[in-house]
Amino acid sequence: MFPRPFHAVALALALSAPCAHATLSVGAAAPDFSAEAAVGGQAFKFRLAEALKQGPVVLYFYPKAFTSGCTVEAHQFAEATDRFKALNTTVIGMSNDDIDTLKKFSVEACRNKFAVAADAGGKVIKTYDVALKLVPGTMADRVSYLIAPDGRIAAVHASMNPDGHIDAMLKAAEKFKK
């Protein structure tokens, strides 16, 4: 076991790393899941299969609620929520934070605009193979997927820089506009 200062340094390095990875590629089947989620401070059960019946889903993974990059990314998704809704696209963020933390994050950082889900134990993070490699455990890398209504990955954007995720997902979602 490493001392706590090591974990802090590793987390800082990981969150400032220039690139992320994504193992699921365009055309791959998106693993189905359900998870506790929150929007506007209210908890509910999010089910991917149900959301896909309404249209495409942006599933974006982020390392940790209330860290600087994750807060910036949440603000950017909140600002773009109406554009995603106009494209009939659902946005949901996911991390391994607990649901109580995400209730607060959904209000403060997500501005009551979209849901964030708690991945207790990191099962979805592992299934989507987006675990942050530099930090042991179940922290997610910063990866955004657009999942088509047929359950397949339609687009991927992987970068630890929060900038670019929204534009990439909006461009991909436009292809599904009816």
C-alpha positions as CSV (number, residue, x, y, z in Angstrom):
1,M,0.0,0.0,0.0
2,F,1.3,3.4,-0.9
3,P,1.2,6.4,1.5
4,R,-1.6,9.0,1.1
5,P,0.7,11.6,-0.5
6,F,1.4,9.1,-3.3
7,H,-2.3,8.8,-4.0
8,A,-2.7,12.6,-4.2
9,V,0.2,12.9,-6.6
10,A,-1.1,10.0,-8.7
11,L,-4.6,11.6,-8.8
12,A,-3.2,15.0,-9.8
13,L,-1.1,13.4,-12.6
14,A,-4.0,11.4,-13.8
15,L,-6.4,14.3,-13.9
16,S,-3.9,16.4,-15.8
17,A,-2.9,13.7,-18.3
18,P,-3.3,14.8,-21.9
19,C,-5.2,11.8,-23.3
20,A,-7.7,9.2,-22.3
21,H,-8.4,5.9,-23.8
22,A,-11.6,4.2,-24.9
23,T,-11.7,0.5,-25.6
24,L,-15.2,0.3,-27.0
25,S,-15.1,1.3,-30.6
26,V,-17.6,2.7,-33.0
27,G,-20.0,-0.1,-34.0
28,A,-19.5,-2.1,-30.8
29,A,-22.5,-3.1,-28.7
30,A,-22.9,-0.8,-25.7
31,P,-23.3,-2.8,-22.5
32,D,-26.7,-2.3,-21.0
33,F,-26.9,-1.1,-17.4
34,S,-29.0,0.5,-14.7
35,A,-27.7,2.7,-12.0
36,E,-28.8,5.1,-9.2
37,A,-28.8,8.6,-10.7
38,A,-29.7,12.1,-9.7
39,V,-30.9,15.2,-11.5
40,G,-31.9,18.4,-9.7
41,G,-30.9,16.7,-6.4
42,Q,-33.5,14.0,-6.8
43,A,-32.5,10.3,-7.0
44,F,-34.0,7.9,-9.5
45,K,-33.1,4.7,-11.3
46,F,-31.5,5.2,-14.8
47,R,-31.9,2.4,-17.3
48,L,-29.9,2.6,-20.5
49,A,-32.4,0.4,-22.4
50,E,-35.3,2.7,-21.4
51,A,-33.4,5.8,-22.4
52,L,-32.5,4.4,-25.8
53,K,-36.2,4.0,-26.6
54,Q,-36.4,7.8,-26.6
55,G,-33.3,8.3,-28.9
56,P,-29.5,8.4,-28.7
57,V,-27.8,8.6,-25.3
58,V,-24.6,10.5,-24.5
59,L,-22.9,8.5,-21.7
60,Y,-19.9,10.4,-20.5
61,F,-17.5,9.1,-17.9
62,Y,-15.6,11.5,-15.6
63,P,-13.1,10.9,-12.8
64,K,-14.6,12.6,-9.7
65,A,-17.4,15.0,-8.9
66,F,-16.3,18.5,-7.8
67,T,-12.8,18.3,-9.2
68,S,-11.9,21.2,-11.5
69,G,-12.0,19.4,-14.8
70,C,-15.1,17.5,-14.0
71,T,-16.9,20.6,-12.9
72,V,-16.0,22.4,-16.1
73,E,-17.2,19.5,-18.1
74,A,-20.5,19.3,-16.2
75,H,-21.0,23.1,-16.7
76,Q,-20.4,22.6,-20.5
77,F,-22.9,19.8,-20.7
78,A,-25.4,21.8,-18.8
79,E,-25.0,24.7,-21.2
80,A,-25.5,22.4,-24.1
81,T,-28.5,20.5,-22.7
82,D,-31.1,22.3,-24.7
83,R,-29.1,21.6,-27.9
84,F,-29.0,17.9,-27.0
85,K,-32.7,17.9,-26.2
86,A,-33.4,19.4,-29.6
87,L,-31.6,16.5,-31.1
88,N,-33.7,14.1,-29.0
89,T,-30.6,13.0,-27.2
90,T,-30.3,12.1,-23.5
91,V,-27.2,13.1,-21.6
92,I,-26.0,11.2,-18.5
93,G,-22.6,11.5,-16.7
94,M,-21.1,8.6,-14.7
95,S,-18.5,8.3,-12.0
96,N,-17.9,6.1,-9.0
97,D,-19.0,8.8,-6.6
98,D,-21.8,7.9,-4.2
99,I,-25.3,9.0,-4.8
100,D,-25.4,11.6,-2.1
101,T,-22.4,13.3,-3.6
102,L,-24.0,13.2,-7.0
103,K,-27.3,14.7,-5.7
104,K,-25.3,17.8,-4.8
105,F,-23.2,17.6,-8.0
106,S,-26.4,17.4,-10.1
107,V,-27.6,20.7,-8.6
108,E,-24.3,22.6,-8.3
109,A,-22.3,21.5,-11.3
110,C,-24.9,20.1,-13.6
111,R,-27.3,23.0,-12.8
112,N,-30.3,20.7,-12.7
113,K,-30.1,20.1,-16.5
114,F,-29.1,16.5,-16.8
115,A,-28.5,13.3,-14.8
116,V,-25.4,11.9,-13.3
117,A,-25.2,8.3,-12.2
118,A,-23.4,6.5,-9.4
119,D,-21.4,3.5,-10.4
120,A,-21.1,1.8,-7.1
121,G,-18.1,-0.6,-7.2
122,G,-17.2,0.6,-10.7
123,K,-19.0,-2.2,-12.5
124,V,-20.1,0.0,-15.5
125,I,-16.7,1.7,-15.6
126,K,-15.1,-1.8,-16.0
127,T,-17.7,-3.0,-18.5
128,Y,-17.0,0.1,-20.7
129,D,-13.3,-0.4,-20.0
130,V,-12.8,3.3,-19.0
131,A,-11.0,2.8,-15.7
132,L,-8.3,5.3,-15.1
133,K,-5.1,3.4,-15.5
134,L,-2.9,5.7,-13.4
135,V,-5.0,5.5,-10.2
136,P,-5.8,2.0,-8.8
137,G,-9.4,1.3,-8.2
138,T,-12.6,2.2,-10.0
139,M,-12.1,5.9,-10.9
140,A,-13.2,6.6,-14.5
141,D,-11.2,8.1,-17.3
142,R,-12.8,11.0,-19.2
143,V,-14.5,9.3,-22.1
144,S,-17.7,10.2,-23.9
145,Y,-19.8,7.8,-25.9
146,L,-22.8,8.5,-28.1
147,I,-24.9,5.3,-28.1
148,A,-27.3,5.0,-31.0
149,P,-30.9,3.9,-30.4
150,D,-30.0,0.4,-31.6
151,G,-27.6,0.0,-28.7
152,R,-24.4,0.4,-30.7
153,I,-21.6,2.9,-30.1
154,A,-22.0,5.7,-32.7
155,A,-19.1,8.0,-31.6
156,V,-16.3,8.1,-29.0
157,H,-14.4,11.1,-27.7
158,A,-11.6,10.3,-25.2
159,S,-9.5,13.0,-23.7
160,M,-8.7,14.1,-20.2
161,N,-9.3,17.7,-21.4
162,P,-13.0,18.4,-20.8
163,D,-13.0,20.7,-23.9
164,G,-14.1,19.0,-27.1
165,H,-16.4,16.4,-25.5
166,I,-19.6,18.4,-26.0
167,D,-18.8,19.4,-29.6
168,A,-17.9,15.8,-30.6
169,M,-21.1,14.4,-29.1
170,L,-23.3,17.2,-30.6
171,K,-21.9,16.5,-34.1
172,A,-22.5,12.8,-33.7
173,A,-26.0,13.3,-32.3
174,E,-26.9,15.5,-35.3
175,K,-26.7,12.4,-37.5
176,F,-29.7,10.9,-35.7
177,K,-32.0,14.0,-35.9
178,K,-35.3,13.1,-37.4
